[in-house]
Each structure stands twice: as C-alpha cells, then as structure tokens.
Amino acid sequence: MAYDADVIVIGAGLAGLAATAELVDAGRKVILLDQEPEQSIGGQAHWSFGGLFFVNSPEQRRMRIKDSHALALQDWMGTAAFDRSEDHWPRKWAEAYVDFAAGEKRSWLHGQGVRFFPVVGWAERGGYDANGHGNSVPRFHITWGTGPGLVEPFERRVRAGVARGLVQLKFRHRVTGLSRSAGTVDTVTGEILEPSDMERGQESSRTVAGAFELRAQAVIVTSGGIGGNHDLVRENWPERLGSPPERMISGVPAHVDGKMLAIAEDAGAHLINRDRMWHYTEGIQNWNPIWDNHGIRILPGPSSLWLDARGKRLPVPLFPGFDTLGTLEHIMKSGHDYTWFVLNQRIIGKEFALSGSEQNPDLTGKSVRDVFVRARADVPGPVKAFMDNGVDFVVEKDLSALVRGMNALTKEPLVDEAVLRREITARDREIANPFTKDLQVTAIRGARKFLGDKLIRTASPHRILDPKAGPLIAVRLNILTRKTLGGLETDLSSRVLTEGGDPLSGVYAAGEAAGFGGGGVHGYRSLEGTFLGGCLFSGRTAGRAAAKAVS
C-alpha cells in the first residue's frame, strides 16, 4: 500500500505549524490534519498575549536587566522542582530549552520577521529564596502583534508549502485511531466532520459526514492539552492542590479536549505527569464571550490587595504576579474557589492588563499610535469595558457600598466590612512609613526600581482609601483553566516513547501534547512566556527529526 505523504501532522496549532514548516524546508510531503475548520488555524496561540521567554536579550540589556544562562537555568530548575524518575527526559528538555532561549531563539524568530515590544515584563516573581520558584529578573517579552503576530510567519511558511505541492491541509478531520504496519505506526484513521462556518474559537459541529484513512512514514502529534475538558481537568487534579474547583471558567475553547492523548496512549505511547497542570487564579468572565464559559486572565501589577473569600489577605508571598500555583493551592485548601482583588481606579489604570490578543488591540494591530493612546488613558479601553460590563467587577465610591456589592455576587455574604476595613487601613498605614514590615509594600517599592514596571506596570505607592485615587474597585477572581504541563513522553528528538522507554516507531509529539517537550519540560510550575516558546522549540525539533527519519 502506497503512502499518502511522508509525514502526517495531527493538529494545526503553533506546534503543528512549526513542525510542518520545517518539513517543508526539508522538501518532505506533509498532510496537516485538524478537527476544526480552517479559520481556526493557529489554535490557542492565536488567542495568546504572545509572551516569550528570552534570556539576555537586547530588550533586557536596553532596560539594564542583567540576565545569564546560569541564572535562567537556576530559576527553571528551582521552579520545575523535578523529583520523579519519569522526569529524566523533561529535565533534558529543560536544559535544552534554556540553551535555546539564551541562544538562537530570538534571532531565529527575528529572521522570520517577528518583532518584540521594547518593555520586558516580570512574570512569576516567586518571593521565596534564590533557589526556589520564580524569575530572578524580568524575562517576559511580548510579541509585536501578540499571538497572531507569532502565528503568521509559520502559517505563511506552511501555505508556501501548499503552493509548492508539498502540503495538504485537511481541516474537519478528527483522528480516532493510530495503527501499525510491520511494527511502525503509519496509519491514521478518523472521521470527516461536516463543513462549518463557525468563527474562530466558537464550538463547531460534531456531525460526521464521512471517514478517512491516511498513511505516512511518520506521524507527529501536536493536538494540544485538556484545558477545555473540565471533567478531565478534575479527573487529573492533584491532591497537593486541594479539592478541584466546583466552578471553573475556560481559558481555551471546548475543542481543547485531550482526546488525542488517549488515542496516542492506546497506540502504545507513554503519557506522564498527567497530574501537573497550569491554571490561573485571576480569571474573570468575558463580558463579550467567544466560546462557552469564556474566561480572561488579569495580568496584574503588584499593588492590588489580594483577599480570600472572607476578606482576609492571602499569606506572603502570594501577591499579584508572584506564584500562580502556590496561590492556587492556598485557594483550593480554603474551602472556596474564588478570591478578590480590592484596589482603586489609580491602580487599575496603571496595573491591569488583560491576557489575550483580542484584549490588546493596540499590540495585536501593531499600532504605535494606539499604544500611546492606551498609555495616556486613565483606564485602558479593554479594562474599562470590563469595569462597565463585567459581572465580576464592583465599582463604588465608598467601602460600605463596595462590600455590599461584593457580597451580592456570592452565594453567602462572607465579607465583613469591619474586617476588610481593618485590612486596608493597616496596609495604607504602612504606605506612609519608609520602614515597613508589610512585604507587599516592600515588593511594590522594589518593582518600581525596575524601569519597565515604573513606566507602565506599577502605580506610585498610595493609600487605597485615598478619595483622590477612587473610586474603589473589587474584582471577583475565578479559577481559569489553561495548560496541561504533562504529556506524551519524548526524547530529545521528539520521538514518542513507550512505557518501557523505547521509541514508539514512527510517532513524534510536540507542543502541549508533549508537555511542551519530554512529557513535562516545566515540571510542577512555569516561569511564563514558555508555552508558546515550548510549542515552537518542540515543533521545530519534531519537524526536523521526522524529516531526517523519512529521507
């Protein structure tokens, strides 16, 4: 039986596009499959903020950030906290990824026309010791054009392959099985779904219109994770993070369902670290949703007062932007699955950014003019829209009314005005004191020593209850599903391994399906800006390795 292509790539997200682009460069014939319609090409990356992790970049150096490979590796390993026998390949991938981020990653992307916003962000600051979790320095680089700007060069390369007759794009093809001939996985079977004109991100029809069977010398799985499948998220929820949330909102569309992981596992692939996952604690319901239960993440500066469901401050160092999963663990052991930010208009105007390409039209549209308009606004337009329309926002002139509004949003009126007033007043008293014991106040002052934070991300220290900085704002924060950190175990050539550690002949994996490399390159936690980069690095690796294997 003849082959239909040299390689079949399953999943047209960023990792699949990167792998296909490399195969095209090598002159290989590729079939790229995806269950969604063509308008969803690029997958989750399209919706992203476009954040990338670089080490010792020109942008960092211009901002007087001293970074190094050694410091980045220290931060990565302290954050990942690898401690399992199955972490052998994830650790190898981590070392290789830090090499990439400190080496050719930026020049490789720059050579394809990708450019970066000049101000570097400081995500996941940690707050523990030097060997613990977190970025010691700012490393979060925003792509000029956000997610669509990062997808574009890889989509362009793939479509050039279509024009050359090397690539067949087969959308609405849902894979249901992988099978072997003579010991090698070379056959992909599945269902052809009826055509759909649903817009990108919206749930498309699952009506089956036909079947397919395709054969190739190699198969690359780049089908993403489980973030859109809340049942699977709860099934794999680890005890260390407390009880699974009763209620979650979705940071990814419903088609991110994890089904391809089970299909690969049935074919002999080893799925590891399935209990490692990355969900955000600062989720808000999108007032203008694209998919069902659509949530957006707040990218906060350090000044908002973070309170539990009863109005008590979260413990040190669980400040905004410091430790996502440490905060998640604390929340889920509190008996409630939501928290609050309490702040004022001066803070929200300077410190709130919203993750996602659609929430940042100035950056996504590559408009310098609109960036300046946003910088001069009291409150950026997308944030103001949530203040006006978001169901999780309470905006009031005085604290009594704010507390009444907060309690109106929850099943039980848990926030006591006297308790909250005491928390805010104590914090405000420390602001006037140059010698403070409040470590969040120390963190705010420390953030403003970094030029990028001082310019656009951290408000000048002031009292939250200062009437001149009002009105007061409370934001209910929900658990927002996002990334799968575990995945199909792969070696450094992206070959999928079996439980015994041998390559599953003919099968490669990349992107979130492979835990962004090795079956879990991040270990237990992420440094941020590493998901898109992990898709690119593992996709590039898989494409190049498969191209050599089928030559």
N, C-alpha and C positions, 0 to 999 in steps of 0.2 A: 504494500500500500504506500502510495507516494505521500510526501509531506506537503502540507498546505503552506508552510512557512518555515523559516529556520528557527524562529522563536515566537512563542505566544506570550504576550504580557497581559496579565489579568488586573485591570484597574487603571483608569486614565487620570488619576490624581498626579500630584507633583512627582512622586517617586516613579510612577509608571511612565510619565513623560520623560523624565531624566534617563531612565533605562532605555526607552525606545530611541531617544535622540542619540545615545552612544552606539546603539546597534546600527542605526542609520549611518553614522560616521564610519562604521566598520564595514559598510556595504551589505549588511545582512537584511534578509526579508523578514518582516515582522507583521503579526496580527495583534492589534491592540483591542482588547475587549473591555466593555463596561456595561453594567446593567442599566445605567441612567441614560437619558437622551444626550445628544451631542452638546446641547447648550450647557451641560454641567461639566464639561471638560475642565480639568484642573482641580476638581474635587474640593476638599476642605481648604486647600491652600488659597483658593480664590477669596474666601471669606476672611482670611487672616490679616493681621496688622502688618505682616511682612517682617517680623522681627528676626534678626540673625545674630548669632554669637560669633564674634571675631576676637582674636587675641593680638594685642599690639598693632592695631590698625592705624592707618593715617588719621582717621577721625578721632581715635583715642589720643594719639600723640598731640594733635592740634588742641585738644582740650586739657592737655597736661596730665593725662592719665598714664601712669607708669604700669604697664602690664608685661607679662612674660609667659612663656610656655610653662615654666616651672610653677608659677603662681596659679595659672589656669588648671594645670593638672592637679595641684594640691586641692583646689576648690572642687574640681569634678569628683575626685576620689572621696573627699570628705562629704560631699553631697550624696553621691551614689551609695556609699556605705556597703559595698559588695560584701556579702557574708555567706554565700551559698556555694555548694560545689558546682551548680549549674551556672555560676557567674564567670566561668572561665572565658567563654567567648565574649560575653558582654564587656568584661574588663579589657580584653584585647581590642574590641571595637572602641571603647572609651579612649584608650591610649592613641589609637589611630585617628579618632575624630579630633582630639585636641591637637594632634600634629597637623591635621587638615585645617582646622580653624586658625592655627598660628602660622600656617604656611600658605598654600596656594588657593585656598577657598575664595578669598576676596578677589585676587587677580583673575581667577577663573571666571567668576561671575562678572567682574568688571569688563573682561574681554568680550562678554556677550551683551554688553550694553546696560547691565544692571548698575544703578547708582544708589547712593545712600544719603539719608537725611544727616546733616552735619552734627546734630546734637545726639550724643550717645546716652542711652537710658541705663538706669541702675536698677535692675530687677533682682528679686530674691536675695536680699541683703544679708540674710542669715540672722546675725545677732548672738551667735554662740562664740566658741573660741576659733583660733585661726585654722585649725584642722577640721572644723565642723562644717555644717551646711552653709552654702551661700557664696555669692560673688564678692570677692575682696575689693573689686573695682568695677566701675560701670563697663558693661560689655554688650548691651542690647542695642543693636544697630537697626534702624527702621529703613526698610526698602523704599526708595522714592517710587511711588506707585503702589505701595503696600502689596498685598497678596497678588493682585492681578499683574503688577509690575514684575513680580518674580516668576509667575507662571509664563508670561508672554514669550521670553526667549526660548523656552523649552517647547512650548506649543508651536512656535514658529519653526523650530528645527524638525519637529515631528511632521508638520504639514509640508515642509520641504521634502521630507521622505515620501509622503503621499504623492507629491508631484513627480518624484523620480521613479515611482512604481515600486518602492521598497516597503511601504507601509499600507496596510488595510485597516481602516478604522471601522470597528463593528460595535456600535452602540446598541443598547437594548438587548444585549446578550448576557444572560445571567448564568454563570457557571454553577453546575450541580455536581460535577464529578471529575476526578482525575484518575486515569488508569494507565497501565503499563503494557509495553510490548518488549519482550526479551529482557525484562528486568529494569527497563528505563521508563520513567513517566513521560509519555509522549502524546497522550490523547486527552483532550479537554472536551467534555460534553456539557450540554446545558439546554436552557430554554430561551427562545426568542420571544421577548415581550412585545406587545403591540406598540406601535408608534405613540409618542407622547409629545405634546407641545407645551407641557408644564414649564414654567420658568425655573431657572436655576435655583436649586435648594428646595423647591416645593415637591411634595410627595407625588411620585409618578405612578401610573397604573401598573399593577402586577398581573394583568390579564395575559395569559400565554397564547401566543399566536403561532408557535412552531417550535422546532427543536434543531439543535446543531451538534455536529461532531467535527472537531478540528485536530490535526496532528502537526507536531513540530518536534525538532530535535531537543528543544529545551523549553521550559515554562518558567516565567517569572511571576511570582505572586506579589502584587502591590495593592491589595484590596482594602487597606485601612484597618481600623480597630473596631471597638464595640460601643463607643460613646453615645450612639443613637438608640441603643438597645438597653433600656433601663432594667429590664429583667435580668439580662446578662451581667450588667454592672453590679446589681445586688447579689447575684449568684456568686460572683467572684470577689465581693467586698471582703477585705481582710479584717480580722478581729482587732488588729492593732489600731485601726482607725475607728473603733467603736461600732455602734449599730449602723446599718445602712440607712440613709435618709428616707423618711416616709414620703417626702416630696422633693423632687429634683426638677430643674429645668434643663433644657438641652442646648448645649453649645455647638452641636453639629446636627445636620439633617438626619432624618429617620433612616436613610439608606446606609448609614454607617452602622451596620447591624452585626458585624462579626461572623457572618455565616461562612465566609470563605476560609476562615481559620479552622473551623470544624471540618470542612471538606479537605483541607490540606492534611489535617491530623488523621482523618480516616484513610488517607493515601499513604500514611507512614511517617509524616512529619512530626517532629518533637516540639510541642508547644510548652514554653517555660514561663515562669514568673507571671502567671495569669492573675495573681493577686496584687500585682503592682500596677497602680493606675494614678492618673493625674487629673484631679477635678478641682475647680476653683471655688473659693468661698465667697467671692464678691460678685455673685451673679444677680442680675436684675432682669425682670421680664421685659422683653422687647415690646414697646407700645405699638410698633408697626411690624408685626412678625412676618417672616418669610416662610418658615416651616412651623409645624405644630410645636407648642411649648417652647418657642424660640427664646433663648436667653442670651444676654450680652454680659461680658465681664467688664467691670470697672478696673482700670489701671490707676490705682490711687497713689498720690503723694503721701508723705508720712504724717500729716497733721491731723487727719480725722480721728476722733475718739472712737475706738472700736469697742463695742459693748455686746455682752451676751443678751439672751432673750429677756433677762430680768433687769437689764440696765447696768450691769456691773462691767467694769473694764476687763478686757482679756489680759492674761498674765504676760509679763515680759518673757521673750521678746516678740510677742505676737502683735506687732504693729503693722499697719498697712504696708504691703510690699516687702515683707521680711521673710516669711516662711509659710508658704501655701499649705503644705501638708501637715506641718505642725499645728497650724490653725485649724485645719480640717479635723484632725484628731481631737483637739480640745473641744471643738463644737459638738462633734458626734458623741462625746462622752458626757456632754452637759445635759442630755435629755431633751434637747430641742435641735431642730435642723436649720435654724436661721439665726442671724445676728443683726446688729445695727451699726451703721456709721452715724455719728452725730457731728455736725460741722456747721459752717455758716457760708454765706454766699462768697465771701472773700476767699475762703479755702476752696470751694468747689470750682470757682472761676479759674484758679491757678493750678489746682492739683488733680482735677478729674480728667482723665482721658478714657475713651471707650474703645475696647478692643474690636478690631474688625474693619475690613475695607469699606463697608457701607457706612460706618460711623465716622469715617475720616475722609470726607470727600475732597478736602484740600490736598492731602497727601496722596490719595488714590488718583486724583485727577492731575497730579504733578503741577499744581498751581502755586507758584511762589506768592502771587498776589493774595490768594485766599489764605495761605499760611500766615501772612502778616495781618490780615483781617481778623483771623482767629486769635492771634496773639494779643491784639489790641482790645478784643471784646471783653466785657465784664464777665460773661459766661459764654463759652463756645456754643455755637448753634446746636450741634447734636446733643450736648449736655442739657442745654436749656429746653430742648424738646422733651427730654425725659423728666425734667423738673415740672413741666407743664402737663404732661400726659402720662408719665409712668406710674403704674399702680403701686410701686414700691417706694414712692417719694412722698414725704410730708414736708411742706414748707409753711412756716408760721413765724409771726413776729415775736412771740414770747414763748418761754419754756413750758408754761402750763398748757397752752394750746398745742404745742408740739407733742407733749406726752399724750394728750387726748387723741391726737391723730395717729400716733404710733400704736396705741392700744386698740384703736378701731381697725387696724389692719391684721390683727392676730386673733386666734381663737379665744385666748384668755388675755385679760388686761394685766400683763405681768410687770410692766414698767411702772415703778413708783416714782412720782415726781420728786419727792424729798431725797430719795436715794440718788437719782440722776443729777439733781442739782448739786448735791454734795460732791459727786464725782467731778462734775465740770468745774465747780468753784475751786476745788483743790488743785486741779490741773491749771486753771487760769492763774491761781496764786503763784504757782511755780514759774510761769512765764515771766513775771516781773523780777524774778530772782536770778542773778547771774550764777549763783551756786545752787544748782538744783539736784534733788535726789530722784526726780522723775526721769527715767531713762528714755521715755518717748520725747520729752523736751530736749534732752541731750542729742537724740537722734535727729530731730528737726534741725538743730543748730549745726550738727555735723553735716547733714545733707546740703545745707546752704554754703558750705565751704567748697562744694563741687560746683563749678560754674554752670554746668548744664541744669542742675537742679535749681540753682538760684535764679536762672533766667526764666525757666518755663515750667518747673515742676514742684517747687516748694514755696508756699506763701511765707511772707515775713511773720515771725512769731508774734502772736497777738492773742488776746482773750477771746475765746469762743463766744462768750456772752457780751462782747463789746457791741453795743447797738449800732455803731457805725459800720460794723462788718456784716450786719444782718441782711436779710432775715436768717433765722435758724433753719436748718435742714436736717431731717432724719431720712436715712435710706435703709430699707429692709434688704438684707443680703441673703440670697438663696444659694444652695449648692448647685453648681453648674457643671454638668458632665462635659468631659473634653477628651482626654487622651488615654490610650492603653500603653502602659510602659513595658509590659511583657509582650511576647510574641513568638514567632517561629524561630527556633534556634538556628543560627547560621555561622559558618566560619568566615574568615576574613575575605573570602572570595564570594560571599553572599550565597554559597551553596547551603541549601536546607539540610539539616542533619536529622537522623533518626534518633530514637531514644538511646540506642547503643552508641551513638556518636559518629556513625558512618554517614557519608553524604547520601541523601535520597536522590538517586541518579536521575538527572535531567531537571531537577527543581531548584530554583533560586527564589529568594524573597528579599524585599526591600521596603523601606518606609515603616509606617506604623504596624503593618502586618508582621514585621520582623523586630518589633520593639525598637525601631529606628537603627537596628544593627545588632546582630548577635543574639537577639531574643531579649534585649533589655539593656541597651547601652547606658541608660540613665540610672540604673539601679533603682533605689527607692524614691529619689527626688530628682527634679530637673533644675538646671540653672537658668532656664528660659532662653528663648532665641535659638533653641537647639532642636526643635521639632521639624521646622522647615529645612534647616541645615542637615538634619539626620535623614530626611527624605532624599535630599539632593545627593548626599555622600553615599548612602547605601544604594540609591537608584543608579548612580553613576558606576559604582562598583559592580553591581549585578549586571548592568548592561555590558560593561567591558569584559567581565568574566565569561558571560554567556557567549559573547561574540567570539572569544578565543576558543571556547569549547566546541562551537559548531563550525569552525573554519575548515 
